[in-house]
């Protein structure tokens, strides 16, 4: 398997930036990895906030403890979230992941081409 293909697969299947680390491009790998970690931090913070809000409402008795009520409450919490930071972070993470895959493939192809000097 070519280095370019392997780097793209590593970026796609492991984490954005890992393919760059495989190609020994540490700065690019660090940029993609840190940006992705930042997006994941925003997403997880939002998910924990929703979970805490729902658990407080369960303890107070506002929401009955059954699957249908919980699913309805989770759905209502997530509806209308087109402009919130979690939605934006999700889109940015997906874009970053796609760019990391493409960039690691292109970088791998450039490293495979022999340099001819005169």
Secondary structure, DSSP 8 states (H G I E B T S, - for coil): --HHHHHHHHHHHT-TTHHHHHTT-HHHHHHHHHHHHHHHHHHHHHHHHHHHHHHHHHHHTSS-SSHHHHHHHHHHHHTT-TTSHHHHHHHHHHHHHHHHHHHHHHHHHHHHS-----
